[in-house]
């Protein structure tokens, strides 16, 4: 599996997606209406301006959640091979958790975890 496999994969991906878009364009009837252009908010009609500025705290909270969620993705493969690797695996995971803990302390100090 070299560069040629990657090129074939990219060409196949572009071809399949292009074909799907073209089929949808020719088969489906294009309709436009006012309701179709509105932002969807759980079926509730919007009132007033729909483009409002959100508090950055929600964004920071989501990023912190994402960091710790990705941490779990890395934790599962480590748990599978930890016994066969031995003490090195334990040292690596302690360093990994230490780096995450420093990031957690930084986020807590900056107030990113305070709910508004």
N, C-alpha and C positions, 0 to 999 in steps of 0.2 A: 504494500500500500504506500505509494509514493505520491508525488505531486500530480500524477495523471489521474489517480483516484479522486483527489480533491477537485480537480478541474471537471471531471465527469459529474461529480456530485453537484457542483455549483451549476453546471449547465442543465442538469436534470431538474434542479430546484427552480431555476428561472423558467424552464420550459413548462413544467407542470403548473406553476402559479400563473404564468401568462395564459396558458390554455384555459384554466379555470376562470380567469377574469374575462376572457373573450367569450366563453360559453355563456357566462352570466349576463354579459352585455347584450348578446344577441337573443337569448331566450327570454329574459325577464323584461317586462314592460316598465319603462322608466316613468315613475309618477312623482310629481312634486306637489306638496301642499304646505300650508303654513305650520301645521302641527308636526310634520315630519322634521322641520328645521329647528324645533325647540329642543332645549336640553331636557333630558329625561331625569326626573327626580321622583322616583318611586310612584309614578302615576299621578302625583299631585300637580295640578297646574301651577305654573310659576306666577308670582305677582311682583311687579316692580322690576328693578334691574337684576339680571341673572348673573352678571359679571361683578362679583363682589370680592373684596380682598379678605382672604382668610388669615387667621392668626398663624404665625410661623411656628407656634408651639405644637400644633397638630402635626406639621411636617417633621419637626425634630423628633417628636414622640414616635412617629412611624419609622423614621430612620433608625432610631435606637432599637425598636422592635425588630427591624429587618436585620440588624447586626447580630442580635442574639438568636434570631431564627436561623441565620446562616451558620452560626456557631454550632447549632445542633446538627446541621448537615455534615459538618466536619467531624463531629463527635461520634457518629455511628460507624464510619469506616475505622476510626481509631479503636473503638471498642471491639471490633471484630478481630483486629490483628494485635491487640495489646498483649495478649498472653504469649504469642509467638515471638514478639519483638523483645519483650522483657523490660528491664529497667529504663532503657532508652525511651520507650513509649511513655513511661510515667514522667520522665523528665520533660519530654516534649509537651505533654498535655499540661503540666504545671506551668511551663513557660507560656503556653497558649492562653491558659486561664488568667495568668498574671497580666498579660497584655490586655485581655478583655476587661479585667477588673480595673486597670488603669483608665481605660476608655470609659468605663461605667462611672468611676469617680469624677472624671473630667466632665461628663455629661451632667452628673448630679451637681457639681460645683457651678456649672453654667446655668442651672435651672431648667434643663431640657426635660426633666422628668416630672416637673410640677404640672399638674393638670389645672387648667385655667378655671 
